[in-house]
Amino acid sequence: MKTTTFPLRDFLVENKEVNFDLASSSVSDISVISDKNIFSSFDTGYSDEYSLELERKLVDMYGKVNDVEIVSLPGAQISNSLVFLTLFDHGDEVLVESPNYEPLVKLPKQLGLKVKTIKRRYENGFDLKLDELQESISKRTKAVVLTNPHNPSGVFMGKEKLSKIQQFLEERDIVLVVDEIFRDFVKDGPSALEVGRNVVVTSSFSKIFGMGGIRIGWVASRNEGLIEKIHRMKYHMNLLNSTLSERMTLNVLENRETLLTEVRALAQTNHSMVRGWIEGSKHIEWIPPSAGIISFPKFRSPCTSYELAERALKDDVLVSPGRFFSEDCDDHIRLCFGINTQKLAIGIQKLSMVMRTWD
Ligand SMILES: Cc1ncc(COP(=O)(O)O)c(C=O)c1O
């Protein structure tokens, strides 16, 4: 198999020592592990005890949506991978959005799927145009893959639009795959699961609760057959998740509402701060994200997104070059604000100083 690189990941890892990280899309400085006795009576053998409980609790989390089935897996990214690997055949066509989180474009390609893209344009508020989506569907299309909220812009697609897309796809026997890793930032934000049974959702707590290192995520659907296929593939590939991580995640689920309140308050405060800066700046503009801690502003300078990121690094600030999300987004950066508010204020000030050198 021909494999490809993941430049965003490499860039973030290379520069992880930075003091003002406005590139990471996870909430940081949040303490989620409250049960310090977790190790006192822990069975380290093969056990599905925690995954069964975890999957039950995750189903409960989807509340009013009926017949939800869940497979727990080591993170949202593996969940996306198993969806591509299991539900489609070599040569099948999938439609993905652009700009996008890189693996959602490159991974299906590496797995031998045919990848077509549909634009989410800045001029349209990063909205996905229904007529363009419909025109992009061919007889060979087997899935449309969205992120909701959209990564990198943070723009959320409401239920009405999701429903229209789902209906159009259902009539053509096409699966709607939605990566909802940022959805919990949107208070009462509907899950795509609500709109139909030809929907597969992936997620994790890696972003909302800064739990990327715990490696627990899931695939959810109301289509039992699809979930059964993914269960089978999971057993062949990895048997189980880390039981310790499952136990920790169960713990977090107990405190989910309290944690969500804390995280959403941070996101809102930080959003206001970033908005204040951007709206008062002549160097940068944005489509305000619906909620959450990621955004994809556009800057006005002759430099490339990579040059801007490199220049910011000299001042100890990390931002993600827009080109990592789409080649034609070289006048954007992904600006994240899940860090503590004091640090964010300094990071923004430094970035603003860099931009003033363009005057
Ligand atoms: C849209 C999206 N999906 C999945 C992931 C990876 O999630 P996890 O760490 O849970 O595998 C990321 C991380 O940046 C992401 O942005």
The ligand as a MOL file (V3000), in Angstrom:
LIG
                    3D

  0  0  0     0  0            999 V3000
M  V30 BEGIN CTAB
M  V30 COUNTS 16 16 0 0 0
M  V30 BEGIN ATOM
M  V30 1 C -12.1090 15.8380 12.8900 0
M  V30 2 C -11.1910 14.9970 13.7360 0
M  V30 3 N -11.4350 13.6770 13.8690 0
M  V30 4 C -10.6380 12.8780 14.6010 0
M  V30 5 C -9.5220 13.3760 15.2410 0
M  V30 6 C -8.6750 12.4460 16.0440 0
M  V30 7 O -9.3900 12.0510 17.1830 0
M  V30 8 P -8.8520 10.9670 18.2220 0
M  V30 9 O -7.6640 11.5710 18.8950 0
M  V30 10 O -9.9830 10.7290 19.1530 0
M  V30 11 O -8.4760 9.7660 17.4500 0
M  V30 12 C -9.2160 14.7350 15.1290 0
M  V30 13 C -8.0240 15.2940 15.7820 0
M  V30 14 O -7.5480 16.3650 15.4860 0
M  V30 15 C -10.0810 15.5660 14.3720 0
M  V30 16 O -9.8440 16.8710 14.2340 0
M  V30 END ATOM
M  V30 BEGIN BOND
M  V30 1 1 1 2
M  V30 2 1 2 3
M  V30 3 2 2 15
M  V30 4 2 3 4
M  V30 5 1 4 5
M  V30 6 1 5 6
M  V30 7 2 5 12
M  V30 8 1 6 7
M  V30 9 1 7 8
M  V30 10 2 8 9
M  V30 11 1 8 10
M  V30 12 1 8 11
M  V30 13 1 12 13
M  V30 14 1 12 15
M  V30 15 2 13 14
M  V30 16 1 15 16
M  V30 END BOND
M  V30 END CTAB
M  END
